[in-house]
């Protein structure tokens, strides 16, 4: 009996000293179209279950609503202006060659680090099965599955045949099983790596390609969303009239791509089918953690690279906007040591906060040169002191509308979203989320004296945040 007690306490000590694993799940182009975020159409039981075990950040904002710069920002913990990436082609190491990425930080602590699928940027679907725009120093092992979604590309329906399926509303009700699709294969390979490395600390990044266009998922997921139950988002007539031209992305210049309502509803059906398909893969991953008995020692991070439009504002689709739907994105973190399961955290956080948060949750030393902040304290106590605002930006390329590139920057506080384009020279937007959460009424068009004060305060706050400075004095009323 005496020896049993000793062995019991020794096992507890070993468990306490064991480094936690990290399962880092990224989803491509996923909006907050999840049941746990209040979406009434989405069927996402596995992601909902994860949210019920961890912390769901209801107001998480990406730094730039585009794949390459957003992913590079998350993995380096640096803002787009620091890494000088605003579009799809440049690599962050061109500007910051000595950056220590999130996975590298864990590698330095003796972790096995691996990537399966898309973490850094890929051209989808062209680069599926390759390394894409990867960062080799970030990993000890990479796996690049390629499924029948690639071999069946000729079967994809393209609602806009003049555009490539990578950026068009395009979809396929796929034949076969989940495991035959690239994302199903990614799940299978990730589980194999967990099985092989369950007895040593690992940082495993698992990146899914859907629901990025083309929307491809097995037919059974389409069947979950009957077309007669799907409606396009509401917007009042003339919703676009008070928005500056720069507010709309160059790749979605006209409402709904001039497609008819039925086609757009079919696109919505396909998108939600992909969401439920990815939800099933998340379920396979979390079930594997339970089966391998490592769930209690694994930090799970679930995130999408940015928000995504599904027809809001009279027909805005996809990404590259600074509206709420483009800037806000899902973020769920489950940390075994935190007694915060099922918490919906409504503090405003940024995606550059992910890096320091995961590092601190793992018990590692925080880097001093990162602009983001660890969210651990507001996970433990949501009422902790915290600066509730986030900055998101996007670059409009020179085109028929603009003779030179136009930078847009947007700040989101508890009450307001303020956006300026080319420092206001190409227009401004101000939305009051207390009265107008869907951002239908641009108050910057004809602001009164009080709103002008709000705009000046928000501009100053945004400039400080973008420069990395954090104001130490709270702003006076009206509350921001």
Secondary structure, DSSP 8 states (H G I E B T S, - for coil): -HHHHHHHHHHHHHHHHS--EEEEEEETT--S-SGGGT-SS---HHHHHHHHHSEEEEEEE-SSSSHHHHHHHHHHT--HHHHT--SSS--GGGT-TT---HHHHHHHTT-EEEEEE-SS---TTTTTTS-TT--GGG-SEEE----HHHHTGGG-EES-TTS-TTTSSEEEEE-S-GGGSHHHHHHHHHHHHHHHHTTS-EEEEEEE-TTSSSEEEEHHHHHTS-GGG-------TTTTTTS-GGGS-TTS-SGGGG--HHHHHHHHHHHHHHHHHHHHHHHHHHHHHHHTT-GGGEEEEEEESS--EEEHHHHEEES---SHHHHB--EEEE-TT---TTEEEEEEEETTHHHHHHHHHTT----SS-SS---HHHHH-TTS----EEEEEEEE-SSSS-SS-EEEEEEEESSEEEEEETTTTT-EEEEETTT-TT----TTSS--HHHHHHHHHHHHHHHHHHHT---SS---SS--
